[in-house]
Amino acid sequence: MAKPKYSPETKLAVVNHYLSGKDGEQSTADLFGIERTSVRRWVRAWQFHGAEGLTAKNNHYSDEFKLVVVRAVISDRLTMREAAARFNLSAEILVRRWLDVYNDAGAEGL
């Protein structure tokens, strides 16, 4: 696995700064030299999973796990962002891809 661009310590510093209420997403992003979406993603990961949510993610997911995620999105009406945060996924686009495959080929396609 490639070395993560930002350490868990850096991510935690960003989360703590944002949650302190001193700055909003964009100001926090500017202060740390990161994208605003990273601030949002890291805060949400921390809220769902604590410090564990800020560590490197799995790059391979089992078919069973993908199906659990897809079914949760459908039954709980989750957004891609909510599903990625809830299941501690590396990227929201994974959820979209899995949903597309599921809609095209069913559970067997995953």
N, CA, C and O atoms as a GROMACS GRO file, in nm:
protein
  440
    1MET      N    1   0.084  -0.117   0.000
    1MET     CA    2   0.000   0.000   0.000
    1MET      C    3   0.088   0.124   0.000
    1MET      O    4   0.189   0.128   0.071
    2ALA      N    5   0.053   0.222  -0.078
    2ALA     CA    6   0.130   0.347  -0.084
    2ALA      C    7   0.119   0.423   0.047
    2ALA      O    8   0.020   0.412   0.120
    3LYS      N    9   0.222   0.499   0.074
    3LYS     CA   10   0.222   0.580   0.196
    3LYS      C   11   0.113   0.686   0.186
    3LYS      O   12   0.101   0.755   0.084
    4PRO      N   13   0.032   0.700   0.292
    4PRO     CA   14  -0.074   0.801   0.288
    4PRO      C   15  -0.014   0.941   0.276
    4PRO      O   16   0.094   0.969   0.328
    5LYS      N   17  -0.086   1.029   0.209
    5LYS     CA   18  -0.039   1.165   0.189
    5LYS      C   19  -0.035   1.243   0.320
    5LYS      O   20   0.054   1.326   0.341
    6TYR      N   21  -0.131   1.217   0.407
    6TYR     CA   22  -0.138   1.286   0.536
    6TYR      C   23  -0.139   1.183   0.648
    6TYR      O   24  -0.208   1.081   0.640
    7SER      N   25  -0.064   1.210   0.752
    7SER     CA   26  -0.056   1.118   0.865
    7SER      C   27  -0.185   1.127   0.948
    7SER      O   28  -0.257   1.227   0.941
    8PRO      N   29  -0.213   1.022   1.025
    8PRO     CA   30  -0.329   1.029   1.115
    8PRO      C   31  -0.318   1.147   1.213
    8PRO      O   32  -0.420   1.205   1.251
    9GLU      N   33  -0.197   1.180   1.252
    9GLU     CA   34  -0.178   1.292   1.344
    9GLU      C   35  -0.218   1.425   1.280
    9GLU      O   36  -0.281   1.510   1.343
   10THR      N   37  -0.182   1.441   1.153
   10THR     CA   38  -0.221   1.563   1.080
   10THR      C   39  -0.372   1.569   1.066
   10THR      O   40  -0.433   1.674   1.087
   11LYS      N   41  -0.431   1.457   1.029
   11LYS     CA   42  -0.576   1.453   1.014
   11LYS      C   43  -0.646   1.487   1.145
   11LYS      O   44  -0.744   1.560   1.146
   12LEU      N   45  -0.594   1.433   1.256
   12LEU     CA   46  -0.653   1.462   1.386
   12LEU      C   47  -0.639   1.609   1.422
   12LEU      O   48  -0.731   1.668   1.479
   13ALA      N   49  -0.527   1.669   1.388
   13ALA     CA   50  -0.508   1.812   1.413
   13ALA      C   51  -0.610   1.894   1.335
   13ALA      O   52  -0.666   1.991   1.387
   14VAL      N   53  -0.635   1.855   1.211
   14VAL     CA   54  -0.735   1.924   1.129
   14VAL      C   55  -0.874   1.910   1.192
   14VAL      O   56  -0.947   2.007   1.205
   15VAL      N   57  -0.908   1.788   1.230
   15VAL     CA   58  -1.039   1.762   1.292
   15VAL      C   59  -1.055   1.843   1.420
   15VAL      O   60  -1.157   1.907   1.440
   16ASN      N   61  -0.953   1.839   1.506
   16ASN     CA   62  -0.961   1.912   1.632
   16ASN      C   63  -0.976   2.062   1.609
   16ASN      O   64  -1.053   2.129   1.678
   17HIS      N   65  -0.902   2.114   1.513
   17HIS     CA   66  -0.911   2.258   1.484
   17HIS      C   67  -1.052   2.293   1.437
   17HIS      O   68  -1.113   2.389   1.485
   18TYR      N   69  -1.103   2.216   1.343
   18TYR     CA   70  -1.236   2.244   1.290
   18TYR      C   71  -1.342   2.233   1.400
   18TYR      O   72  -1.428   2.320   1.412
   19LEU      N   73  -1.335   2.127   1.481
   19LEU     CA   74  -1.436   2.107   1.584
   19LEU      C   75  -1.425   2.206   1.699
   19LEU      O   76  -1.519   2.221   1.778
   20SER      N   77  -1.312   2.275   1.710
   20SER     CA   78  -1.297   2.377   1.814
   20SER      C   79  -1.388   2.497   1.786
   20SER      O   80  -1.415   2.578   1.875
   21GLY      N   81  -1.435   2.507   1.661
   21GLY     CA   82  -1.524   2.616   1.624
   21GLY      C   83  -1.453   2.744   1.586
   21GLY      O   84  -1.518   2.846   1.560
   22LYS      N   85  -1.321   2.741   1.583
   22LYS     CA   86  -1.244   2.861   1.547
   22LYS      C   87  -1.263   2.900   1.401
   22LYS      O   88  -1.269   3.018   1.368
   23ASP      N   89  -1.273   2.800   1.315
   23ASP     CA   90  -1.284   2.824   1.171
   23ASP      C   91  -1.383   2.727   1.110
   23ASP      O   92  -1.412   2.622   1.167
   24GLY      N   93  -1.436   2.764   0.993
   24GLY     CA   94  -1.521   2.675   0.916
   24GLY      C   95  -1.437   2.581   0.831
   24GLY      O   96  -1.315   2.578   0.843
   25GLU      N   97  -1.504   2.506   0.745
   25GLU     CA   98  -1.434   2.408   0.660
   25GLU      C   99  -1.329   2.474   0.572
   25GLU      O  100  -1.214   2.430   0.569
   26GLN      N  101  -1.367   2.579   0.500
   26GLN     CA  102  -1.274   2.640   0.405
   26GLN      C  103  -1.156   2.704   0.476
   26GLN      O  104  -1.042   2.689   0.431
   27SER      N  105  -1.180   2.775   0.586
   27SER     CA  106  -1.070   2.839   0.659
   27SER      C  107  -0.975   2.735   0.718
   27SER      O  108  -0.854   2.754   0.718
   28THR      N  109  -1.031   2.625   0.768
   28THR     CA  110  -0.948   2.517   0.820
   28THR      C  111  -0.865   2.457   0.707
   28THR      O  112  -0.746   2.432   0.724
   29ALA      N  113  -0.928   2.434   0.593
   29ALA     CA  114  -0.856   2.379   0.477
   29ALA      C  115  -0.743   2.472   0.435
   29ALA      O  116  -0.632   2.426   0.409
   30ASP      N  117  -0.770   2.601   0.429
   30ASP     CA  118  -0.667   2.698   0.390
   30ASP      C  119  -0.552   2.699   0.490
   30ASP      O  120  -0.436   2.704   0.451
   31LEU      N  121  -0.585   2.694   0.618
   31LEU     CA  122  -0.483   2.696   0.722
   31LEU      C  123  -0.388   2.577   0.712
   31LEU      O  124  -0.267   2.591   0.731
   32PHE      N  125  -0.443   2.459   0.680
   32PHE     CA  126  -0.362   2.338   0.674
   32PHE      C  127  -0.315   2.304   0.532
   32PHE      O  128  -0.242   2.207   0.512
   33GLY      N  129  -0.356   2.384   0.434
   33GLY     CA  130  -0.313   2.360   0.296
   33GLY      C  131  -0.372   2.234   0.234
   33GLY      O  132  -0.303   2.163   0.161
   34ILE      N  133  -0.499   2.208   0.264
   34ILE     CA  134  -0.566   2.089   0.213
   34ILE      C  135  -0.696   2.129   0.145
   34ILE      O  136  -0.736   2.245   0.150
   35GLU      N  137  -0.761   2.034   0.082
   35GLU     CA  138  -0.890   2.058   0.018
   35GLU      C  139  -1.001   2.065   0.124
   35GLU      O  140  -0.994   1.997   0.227
   36ARG      N  141  -1.101   2.146   0.098
   36ARG     CA  142  -1.215   2.158   0.190
   36ARG      C  143  -1.285   2.023   0.207
   36ARG      O  144  -1.332   1.991   0.316
   37THR      N  145  -1.293   1.945   0.099
   37THR     CA  146  -1.360   1.816   0.108
   37THR      C  147  -1.286   1.721   0.200
   37THR      O  148  -1.347   1.633   0.261
   38SER      N  149  -1.154   1.737   0.212
   38SER     CA  150  -1.077   1.654   0.306
   38SER      C  151  -1.118   1.685   0.449
   38SER      O  152  -1.133   1.594   0.531
   39VAL      N  153  -1.137   1.812   0.479
   39VAL     CA  154  -1.182   1.850   0.614
   39VAL      C  155  -1.314   1.781   0.645
   39VAL      O  156  -1.330   1.718   0.749
   40ARG      N  157  -1.408   1.794   0.554
   40ARG     CA  158  -1.541   1.734   0.574
   40ARG      C  159  -1.531   1.583   0.591
   40ARG      O  160  -1.593   1.526   0.681
   41ARG      N  161  -1.454   1.518   0.504
   41ARG     CA  162  -1.442   1.372   0.508
   41ARG      C  163  -1.376   1.324   0.637
   41ARG      O  164  -1.422   1.227   0.697
   42TRP      N  165  -1.269   1.392   0.681
   42TRP     CA  166  -1.200   1.351   0.802
   42TRP      C  167  -1.284   1.375   0.927
   42TRP      O  168  -1.283   1.293   1.019
   43VAL      N  169  -1.356   1.485   0.930
   43VAL     CA  170  -1.444   1.512   1.046
   43VAL      C  171  -1.552   1.405   1.054
   43VAL      O  172  -1.580   1.352   1.162
   44ARG      N  173  -1.612   1.374   0.941
   44ARG     CA  174  -1.718   1.272   0.940
   44ARG      C  175  -1.661   1.135   0.980
   44ARG      O  176  -1.725   1.062   1.056
   45ALA      N  177  -1.544   1.099   0.930
   45ALA     CA  178  -1.481   0.972   0.965
   45ALA      C  179  -1.453   0.967   1.115
   45ALA      O  180  -1.475   0.864   1.179
   46TRP      N  181  -1.406   1.077   1.170
   46TRP     CA  182  -1.377   1.082   1.314
   46TRP      C  183  -1.507   1.071   1.395
   46TRP      O  184  -1.509   1.003   1.498
   47GLN      N  185  -1.614   1.135   1.350
   47GLN     CA  186  -1.741   1.129   1.422
   47GLN      C  187  -1.798   0.988   1.424
   47GLN      O  188  -1.858   0.947   1.523
   48PHE      N  189  -1.779   0.914   1.316
   48PHE     CA  190  -1.831   0.777   1.310
   48PHE      C  191  -1.738   0.675   1.375
   48PHE      O  192  -1.786   0.581   1.439
   49HIS      N  193  -1.606   0.692   1.361
   49HIS     CA  194  -1.513   0.586   1.399
   49HIS      C  195  -1.403   0.629   1.495
   49HIS      O  196  -1.318   0.547   1.529
   50GLY      N  197  -1.403   0.753   1.539
   50GLY     CA  198  -1.296   0.800   1.626
   50GLY      C  199  -1.163   0.803   1.552
   50GLY      O  200  -1.160   0.815   1.429
   51ALA      N  201  -1.055   0.793   1.627
   51ALA     CA  202  -0.921   0.801   1.568
   51ALA      C  203  -0.897   0.693   1.463
   51ALA      O  204  -0.822   0.714   1.368
   52GLU      N  205  -0.961   0.578   1.479
   52GLU     CA  206  -0.946   0.469   1.382
   52GLU      C  207  -0.992   0.511   1.243
   52GLU      O  208  -0.941   0.462   1.142
   53GLY      N  209  -1.088   0.601   1.237
   53GLY     CA  210  -1.138   0.648   1.109
   53GLY      C  211  -1.040   0.734   1.032
   53GLY      O  212  -1.062   0.764   0.914
   54LEU      N  213  -0.931   0.775   1.098
   54LEU     CA  214  -0.832   0.862   1.034
   54LEU      C  215  -0.709   0.786   0.987
   54LEU      O  216  -0.614   0.847   0.937
   55THR      N  217  -0.708   0.656   1.002
   55THR     CA  218  -0.594   0.575   0.959
   55THR      C  219  -0.615   0.529   0.815
   55THR      O  220  -0.723   0.545   0.758
   56ALA      N  221  -0.511   0.471   0.757
   56ALA     CA  222  -0.516   0.423   0.618
   56ALA      C  223  -0.629   0.322   0.602
   56ALA      O  224  -0.657   0.244   0.693
   57LYS      N  225  -0.693   0.326   0.487
   57LYS     CA  226  -0.808   0.241   0.461
   57LYS      C  227  -0.769   0.116   0.382
   57LYS      O  228  -0.663   0.110   0.319
   58ASN      N  229  -0.857   0.019   0.389
   58ASN     CA  230  -0.845  -0.104   0.312
   58ASN      C  231  -0.861  -0.070   0.164
   58ASN      O  232  -0.942   0.016   0.128
   59ASN      N  233  -0.786  -0.135   0.079
   59ASN     CA  234  -0.800  -0.114  -0.065
   59ASN      C  235  -0.874  -0.228  -0.134
   59ASN      O  236  -0.899  -0.222  -0.254
   60HIS      N  237  -0.909  -0.330  -0.058
   60HIS     CA  238  -0.982  -0.443  -0.116
   60HIS      C  239  -1.098  -0.477  -0.022
   60HIS      O  240  -1.079  -0.492   0.098
   61TYR      N  241  -1.215  -0.490  -0.079
   61TYR     CA  242  -1.335  -0.519  -0.001
   61TYR      C  243  -1.399  -0.646  -0.055
   61TYR      O  244  -1.406  -0.666  -0.177
   62SER      N  245  -1.445  -0.731   0.034
   62SER     CA  246  -1.507  -0.856  -0.007
   62SER      C  247  -1.642  -0.830  -0.073
   62SER      O  248  -1.703  -0.724  -0.054
   63ASP      N  249  -1.687  -0.927  -0.152
   63ASP     CA  250  -1.818  -0.915  -0.216
   63ASP      C  251  -1.929  -0.905  -0.112
   63ASP      O  252  -2.027  -0.832  -0.131
   64GLU      N  253  -1.914  -0.977  -0.001
   64GLU     CA  254  -2.013  -0.973   0.106
   64GLU      C  255  -2.021  -0.834   0.167
   64GLU      O  256  -2.130  -0.783   0.195
   65PHE      N  257  -1.906  -0.772   0.188
   65PHE     CA  258  -1.903  -0.638   0.245
   65PHE      C  259  -1.969  -0.538   0.150
   65PHE      O  260  -2.047  -0.453   0.193
   66LYS      N  261  -1.937  -0.549   0.022
   66LYS     CA  262  -1.997  -0.460  -0.078
   66LYS      C  263  -2.149  -0.471  -0.076
   66LYS      O  264  -2.220  -0.370  -0.085
   67LEU      N  265  -2.198  -0.593  -0.064
   67LEU     CA  266  -2.343  -0.615  -0.061
   67LEU      C  267  -2.405  -0.553   0.064
   67LEU      O  268  -2.513  -0.496   0.058
   68VAL      N  269  -2.338  -0.565   0.177
   68VAL     CA  270  -2.386  -0.502   0.301
   68VAL      C  271  -2.398  -0.351   0.282
   68VAL      O  272  -2.497  -0.290   0.321
   69VAL      N  273  -2.296  -0.291   0.221
   69VAL     CA  274  -2.297  -0.146   0.198
   69VAL      C  275  -2.411  -0.108   0.104
   69VAL      O  276  -2.487  -0.016   0.133
   70VAL      N  277  -2.424  -0.179  -0.007
   70VAL     CA  278  -2.529  -0.149  -0.104
   70VAL      C  279  -2.667  -0.162  -0.040
   70VAL      O  280  -2.752  -0.075  -0.059
   71ARG      N  281  -2.689  -0.268   0.034
   71ARG     CA  282  -2.820  -0.287   0.098
   71ARG      C  283  -2.848  -0.178   0.202
   71ARG      O  284  -2.962  -0.134   0.216
   72ALA      N  285  -2.744  -0.135   0.273
   72ALA     CA  286  -2.762  -0.027   0.370
   72ALA      C  287  -2.798   0.104   0.300
   72ALA      O  288  -2.884   0.179   0.347
   73VAL      N  289  -2.734   0.131   0.187
   73VAL     CA  290  -2.764   0.252   0.111
   73VAL      C  291  -2.910   0.250   0.067
   73VAL      O  292  -2.981   0.351   0.076
   74ILE      N  293  -2.954   0.137   0.019
   74ILE     CA  294  -3.091   0.126  -0.031
   74ILE      C  295  -3.193   0.131   0.083
   74ILE      O  296  -3.288   0.209   0.078
   75SER      N  297  -3.173   0.049   0.186
   75SER     CA  298  -3.272   0.041   0.293
   75SER      C  299  -3.273   0.163   0.384
   75SER      O  300  -3.379   0.206   0.430
   76ASP      N  301  -3.156   0.219   0.410
   76ASP     CA  302  -3.147   0.335   0.500
   76ASP      C  303  -3.147   0.468   0.426
   76ASP      O  304  -3.140   0.575   0.487
   77ARG      N  305  -3.154   0.461   0.292
   77ARG     CA  306  -3.154   0.581   0.206
   77ARG      C  307  -3.034   0.672   0.236
   77ARG      O  308  -3.049   0.793   0.255
   78LEU      N  309  -2.916   0.610   0.240
   78LEU     CA  310  -2.794   0.684   0.268
   78LEU      C  311  -2.743   0.753   0.142
   78LEU      O  312  -2.762   0.702   0.031
   79THR      N  313  -2.680   0.867   0.159
   79THR     CA  314  -2.608   0.928   0.048
   79THR      C  315  -2.475   0.855   0.034
   79THR      O  316  -2.436   0.778   0.122
   80MET      N  317  -2.406   0.880  -0.076
   80MET     CA  318  -2.274   0.818  -0.096
   80MET      C  319  -2.180   0.860   0.017
   80MET      O  320  -2.104   0.779   0.070
   81ARG      N  321  -2.186   0.988   0.052
   81ARG     CA  322  -2.100   1.041   0.158
   81ARG      C  323  -2.131   0.975   0.292
   81ARG      O  324  -2.040   0.938   0.366
   82GLU      N  325  -2.259   0.959   0.323
   82GLU     CA  326  -2.298   0.896   0.449
   82GLU      C  327  -2.253   0.750   0.455
   82GLU      O  328  -2.204   0.704   0.558
   83ALA      N  329  -2.269   0.679   0.344
   83ALA     CA  330  -2.228   0.539   0.340
   83ALA      C  331  -2.077   0.525   0.354
   83ALA      O  332  -2.029   0.438   0.427
   84ALA      N  333  -2.003   0.610   0.285
   84ALA     CA  334  -1.856   0.604   0.295
   84ALA      C  335  -1.812   0.630   0.438
   84ALA      O  336  -1.720   0.564   0.488
   85ALA      N  337  -1.876   0.725   0.505
   85ALA     CA  338  -1.840   0.755   0.643
   85ALA      C  339  -1.881   0.641   0.736
   85ALA      O  340  -1.802   0.599   0.820
   86ARG      N  341  -2.002   0.591   0.721
   86ARG     CA  342  -2.051   0.486   0.810
   86ARG      C  343  -1.965   0.360   0.801
   86ARG      O  344  -1.937   0.296   0.902
   87PHE      N  345  -1.923   0.326   0.680
   87PHE     CA  346  -1.848   0.202   0.659
   87PHE      C  347  -1.697   0.225   0.649
   87PHE      O  348  -1.622   0.133   0.616
   88ASN      N  349  -1.654   0.347   0.677
   88ASN     CA  350  -1.511   0.381   0.679
   88ASN      C  351  -1.441   0.345   0.548
   88ASN      O  352  -1.334   0.283   0.549
   89LEU      N  353  -1.503   0.383   0.438
   89LEU     CA  354  -1.448   0.354   0.306
   89LEU      C  355  -1.346   0.459   0.264
   89LEU      O  356  -1.350   0.573   0.311
   90SER      N  357  -1.256   0.419   0.177
   90SER     CA  358  -1.151   0.510   0.133
   90SER      C  359  -1.203   0.621   0.043
   90SER      O  360  -1.141   0.728   0.035
   91ALA      N  361  -1.316   0.599  -0.027
   91ALA     CA  362  -1.368   0.701  -0.118
   91ALA      C  363  -1.517   0.679  -0.141
   91ALA      O  364  -1.565   0.566  -0.145
   92GLU      N  365  -1.589   0.789  -0.156
   92GLU     CA  366  -1.734   0.783  -0.182
   92GLU      C  367  -1.765   0.718  -0.316
   92GLU      O  368  -1.869   0.654  -0.330
   93ILE      N  369  -1.677   0.732  -0.413
   93ILE     CA  370  -1.701   0.678  -0.546
   93ILE      C  371  -1.716   0.526  -0.545
   93ILE      O  372  -1.781   0.470  -0.633
   94LEU      N  373  -1.657   0.460  -0.446
   94LEU     CA  374  -1.672   0.315  -0.435
   94LEU      C  375  -1.819   0.278  -0.421
   94LEU      O  376  -1.866   0.183  -0.484
   95VAL      N  377  -1.890   0.352  -0.339
   95VAL     CA  378  -2.032   0.324  -0.317
   95VAL      C  379  -2.109   0.338  -0.448
   95VAL      O  380  -2.192   0.253  -0.480
   96ARG      N  381  -2.082   0.442  -0.523
   96ARG     CA  382  -2.149   0.464  -0.651
   96ARG      C  383  -2.120   0.348  -0.746
   96ARG      O  384  -2.212   0.298  -0.812
   97ARG      N  385  -1.996   0.305  -0.754
   97ARG     CA  386  -1.959   0.194  -0.843
   97ARG      C  387  -2.032   0.066  -0.803
   97ARG      O  388  -2.086  -0.005  -0.888
   98TRP      N  389  -2.033   0.038  -0.672
   98TRP     CA  390  -2.099  -0.084  -0.625
   98TRP      C  391  -2.249  -0.079  -0.652
   98TRP      O  392  -2.308  -0.180  -0.688
   99LEU      N  393  -2.310   0.037  -0.634
   99LEU     CA  394  -2.452   0.051  -0.663
   99LEU      C  395  -2.480   0.031  -0.812
   99LEU      O  396  -2.577  -0.035  -0.849
  100ASP      N  397  -2.396   0.086  -0.896
  100ASP     CA  398  -2.413   0.070  -1.040
  100ASP      C  399  -2.404  -0.077  -1.080
  100ASP      O  400  -2.485  -0.126  -1.158
  101VAL      N  401  -2.305  -0.146  -1.026
  101VAL     CA  402  -2.289  -0.289  -1.056
  101VAL      C  403  -2.410  -0.367  -1.005
  101VAL      O  404  -2.463  -0.453  -1.075
  102TYR      N  405  -2.452  -0.336  -0.884
  102TYR     CA  406  -2.567  -0.404  -0.824
  102TYR      C  407  -2.693  -0.381  -0.908
  102TYR      O  408  -2.769  -0.475  -0.932
  103ASN      N  409  -2.714  -0.259  -0.953
  103ASN     CA  410  -2.832  -0.228  -1.034
  103ASN      C  411  -2.827  -0.296  -1.171
  103ASN      O  412  -2.931  -0.331  -1.227
  104ASP      N  413  -2.707  -0.313  -1.225
  104ASP     CA  414  -2.691  -0.376  -1.357
  104ASP      C  415  -2.694  -0.529  -1.351
  104ASP      O  416  -2.755  -0.594  -1.435
  105ALA      N  417  -2.625  -0.586  -1.249
  105ALA     CA  418  -2.605  -0.731  -1.248
  105ALA      C  419  -2.652  -0.800  -1.120
  105ALA      O  420  -2.640  -0.922  -1.108
  106GLY      N  421  -2.705  -0.724  -1.025
  106GLY     CA  422  -2.749  -0.784  -0.900
  106GLY      C  423  -2.631  -0.818  -0.810
  106GLY      O  424  -2.517  -0.780  -0.837
  107ALA      N  425  -2.660  -0.889  -0.703
  107ALA     CA  426  -2.558  -0.924  -0.604
  107ALA      C  427  -2.446  -1.007  -0.666
  107ALA      O  428  -2.332  -0.999  -0.621
  108GLU      N  429  -2.478  -1.085  -0.767
  108GLU     CA  430  -2.376  -1.170  -0.831
  108GLU      C  431  -2.269  -1.087  -0.900
  108GLU      O  432  -2.156  -1.133  -0.916
  109GLY      N  433  -2.302  -0.966  -0.940
  109GLY     CA  434  -2.207  -0.880  -1.009
  109GLY      C  435  -2.100  -0.821  -0.919
  109GLY      O  436  -1.994  -0.781  -0.966
  110LEU      N  437  -2.130  -0.817  -0.790
  110LEU     CA  438  -2.033  -0.758  -0.698
  110LEU      C  439  -1.915  -0.852  -0.682
  110LEU      O  440  -1.822  -0.821  -0.608
   0.00000   0.00000   0.00000
